[in-house]
Amino acid sequence: MSTAREIMTPEAECVNAEETVQDAAEKMARLDVGALPICGTDDRLKGMITDRDIVVKVLAQGKEPRSCKAGELAQGEAVTIGADDDAREILNTMASHKVRRLPVIDGHRLVGMVALADVAQALPDASVGDLVSTLTTD
């Protein structure tokens, strides 16, 4: 069975915890993604920021995206998956935490991102993977 390392998108870009939410939104737009890992100055994962977080926790609350720091949206410890964990473990982690994207960690280093569509395509039934990929594309 495929591992996270084999199916992930490598070299995931982070938004620094000290960068603004505006910076995060611009990076998401440039990369055409709906979520970014938040990394600290120590290059360790601090959390995740999603386009939904920006809308619900910043804009809807009347906060200013140019002054609100991305790190303010990191809540608790980020849900991650190990680089050598298999696709079924990834699915279990996603299901139990109700997330569609997971940062992939090797030791304490962020090495990539894996999405639900990536996992579904790696499982034996490719037609299911294609369907999930179609339904989850932002």
Secondary structure by P-SEA (a helix, b strand, c coil): ccccccccccccccccccccaaaaaaaaaaacccbbbbbcccccccccccaaaaaaccccccccccccccccccccccccccccccaaaaaaaaaaacccbbbbbccccccccccaaaaaaacccaaaaaaaaaaacc
